[in-house]
């Protein structure tokens, strides 16, 4: 089907007419995204019976809007309280929360909202027109390439470790060790589970995330009056529209940064099995790599908020590509959407474009419209949300613990997961007090098992030859980029010192 | 106008209080089930030992849409993937109440093979039994549309020259057994690569990461022109053109590979059947009505699957299927475990 200007306009107006579904979905999505433990797919599953009763286009529009809003919502507690609402917002804590501590929570939120909505909007529009091309990405990325892409995410540990190499690497290694627990990926033999059924599926990610970030943060929080440091108190108290506009100005000035990091998210999203966490980690790492001021990352730097937030919303459009183009869902949310399509008798994959082209393009157009609504809905809220940072921690901390423990329990309904959250809370607290970075531990827990799965597959395909990792052209290009990413900061530093020494002499 | 106001007296107050107290005691007593309203009084919980959005989730939801008419209740779902389904089964047996309100909907083929391979604490027949099957589908081997291999003979010839890689959802799976049995019978060398689910396995074949893929046939039929089905592990290819008229494996090679299929169906705690026979009878009868209701077959067809995919089997048939599958797992277990017994 030709995507003419008339068709695009028709699709846009039709999606716009579904505002009555989009707006509630955005509200629900933002709230669910902001609560750690509630992700898009489990929210959609809860509401699935409802979506099966309405026309398929309404159901898909609702789910798409909710999905996009969840990724935006995940950044809110990441910035305000150092607690990522979703795994995709974990990288946002690095600079977002630093800004909040300096009294710039409102500005950080505006940056996150702008990056999320613009990143999502741009990638949705690109997906709308470039779907056939994007669907080819999946054809070239196999287990070998996935290993390198995930290693890109893992190198964020090295970035975090830049402040203290030994501690950073220890934290990352500890995370990898925890991530190796669970049944192995070939014979399902349990490893390091201590015979506990609850650990057969590996360390549960949501309770680990909640413990490392939320509970440990609550422990740290009660040692001070408010989240915001004493220096930033004045600024935090007088949160006004000026800060919102300042955030928008910074975002506009960095529009290109938003564009290319959202593209990283889009490409990672296209790969089945990858997701928002990998997209955000890779985007943050690459953002720092290409920056002229890498030393500013982690100190409350605007680009450190823009990159992961643009990327995790870029992932949302990418995830739908394999579903729409081939008929294979790119992630758990897309898998649930597939059920709705099947239930309504809508063929998916290439047949979708032949038999129901307006529905296929309409899904992506509803994403565009959802992001437009999101800009209008969320921006005015930044100044009110920012006030959270001045709430006394004696009130905030118990609420965080209570809410997040519910979030830890929800995904699997194991009481055991509450214990995991508390245990990780203690680990996180000790890490924070001793100068180890909790984000480095989390990266290991998230990415370690994924790297292992892809590596084992690659090894089995090559009949055990480890050189398979260097057997593909695309894989080798990615390897070179990876090595350069790690080496360039040192080379650039060396060149700068040499230049300075020459100038001095 | 008649006056309906009641003047409370000491006697009426005592009588009313006694009635309320009596009702309360009865509702909490062991005799409650005698007095209880017709089963079910609340939603039925369905545990799925695979992830959300997969084939089992889709089938369970389609089935319950029709079942709702006969059981007069709603259904709630929970998902416990992990360790080839072991997590779900263990959780079902140990943590959910054996009261007929908790059912399990799973893949009879792979998950029964898991019983034989991984020896979970939750034992089939002792802790839970499958009491019905709703669908049944054969296993097949397919390649991506761009593959040079166009027939099963070509695939086996290739596998005699070099090791051919085969994507599979997981090692304990009837499809994996089929490929290994084919290799054993023909001297072809196959390397199974578990991708942890039907979708990623199919993707690996479509993109050419592996030479071919083995899965239940619905996956391949739904991928339509993206894949070419080479063979089926059944006596006859009942799907015809939908399944690319792929020949049955034994017809091509004269082998005696058993029919390999995977059914989906419901399991229940053995204890629940013993404790609440009336409830179980209601479940069993209503399941049968729903499975035989043409509306269910219509839903299946609407979702892009062949109607012949629907195949109701009662308790006896399902138990027999499970036993066959266990025997098959014992026979081919050493191949799946990559070590000789």
Interface residues (C-beta under 8 A of the other chain):
Chain A: X41 X42 X45 X48 X49 X52 X138 X139 X140 X142 X143 X182 X183 X185 X186 X187 X188 X190 X197 X200 X201 X202 X272 X273 X322 X326 X327 X328 X329 X332 X334 X335 X336 X337 X338 X339 X342 X343 X344 X345 X347 X349 X350 X351 X412 X413 X453 X457 X460 X461 X463
Chain B: X51 X52 X53 X54 X57 X58 X61 X62 X65 X74 X77 X78 X80 X81 X82 X83 X84 X86 X87 X90 X91 X94 X114 X117 X118 X163 X165 X170 X171 X172 X191 X192 X193 X194 X195 X196 X199 X200 X202 X203 X204 X206 X207 X208 X209 X210 X222 X223 X224 X225 X226 X299 X302 X303 X304 X337 X338
